[in-house]
Amino acid sequence: MGGSESTANSDRLAMDEAFWRDVGSHYERADGIINLEHGYWGKMARPVLERYIAATQMVNKQLSVYARKHYGRDMAESVERVAGALNVSADEIVLTRNATESIQNLIRQYQGLTADDTVLFADIDYPSFQQTMQWLADTEGTTAVVVNLPGRASQQMIFDAYISAFDANPNLKLILLTHVSNQHGLVVPVARIAAEARTRGIDVICDNAQSWGLLDYTMPELQVDWAGFNLHKWIGAPVGVGALYMRRGTLEKVLPYPGETDHDNTRIGARVHTATSNFAAILAVPAALDFHESVGGANKEARLRYLRGLWTTEADTLPHIEVLGGADETSWTGMASFRLRGQSSPAEVRALQQRLEQEYGIFTVARYELSSGACIRVTPQVFTTPDELAQLVAALKTLQ
Ligand SMILES: Cc1ncc(COP(=O)(O)O)c(C=O)c1O
């Protein structure tokens, strides 16, 4: 498979069906329905699944003898691999169960708000994190500001929306930024917004749950101090592996997990208390990163963007369909959403999702949180074929 990539090579390879058939042959396919809902979690490729099964058998056989004597060393290797792939240091990463554990700990343990401060989140953020940000504001007696973005937005439009919210709220202290929205795959220009936030003394918590592996990047490019990930979406690890990143020297503002101590604020591990976890899932992380890297992160991003373009380009020509997500190429990912024009109520979109499933055999998911209204999210995977997307396009043409 792939290996080293340049953007031009990746864009060329994105259309190489033989290459992607080979990649797809490493996954077990399910018959019966066209699954275009791969934003929930990622299928493990066969080598990852095999490693996971073998690790489960080994852990189940060796039990506490393994866990107490050897697991620490193996987990450290997984941490090293995650840190390496993100181009950060191992002491800036702690493994968690999912992105939710990582981000919620950051929000809940964030220190230093006073009643005069303001926190900010956006309609495109993950719904439960919006709620946790609102909870933080309510608990601290501060104000929460919500940025509402248009259903289709360019990098400049998104940047401008955040900057005008910064200007309008001089007491902003903490913001949540989502690198890729779970609603419609919109890419937020995190680095530009974070750079502006830094000059204004605003702290940033970055949600990278949907972006790592869907987009090809490393942490230093984003210029944020704190971020939460999972590895069970686009990195293809078993369900139950997340990561928390905190840049060295930035731990002071986020308290240790209740009851943990870290007097000189150097131990990121003190920010979570995961306790007994899925040992085998963590043991399979190197295999997941090996497979991801063998396909090539840039190749995967380019292929998923290409697959998305196969349906959004056609859908854009249909007057009865409204496509949601990026208004320029940089703002797109492989994931995007749509609805029937003028039909944005939850009930209308729920009915549309059902029709797609029952009449056309295409599985998608309805998303309800955008301020512009509900939508159907469409998420291909690396093993999705152009023919499957052609069937979606055929369905879109007849939906009225
Ligand atoms: C943008 C975003 N944030 C956070 C999450 C939560 O991730 P996890 O289930 O790993 O906690 C998701 C999952 O769909 C997501 O899409």
The ligand as an ORCA input file, in Angstrom:
! r2SCAN-3c Opt
* xyz 0 1
  C     -16.898     16.109     17.062
  C     -17.014     15.001     18.075
  N     -16.634     15.236     19.333
  C     -16.698     14.281     20.277
  C     -17.184     13.030     20.008
  C     -17.234     11.999     21.099
  O     -16.264     11.038     20.859
  P     -16.188      9.762     21.773
  O     -17.390      8.943     21.473
  O     -14.899      9.103     21.425
  O     -16.190     10.229     23.181
  C     -17.622     12.735     18.709
  C     -18.185     11.413     18.399
  O     -18.973     11.245     17.489
  C     -17.532     13.747     17.721
  O     -17.917     13.521     16.462
*
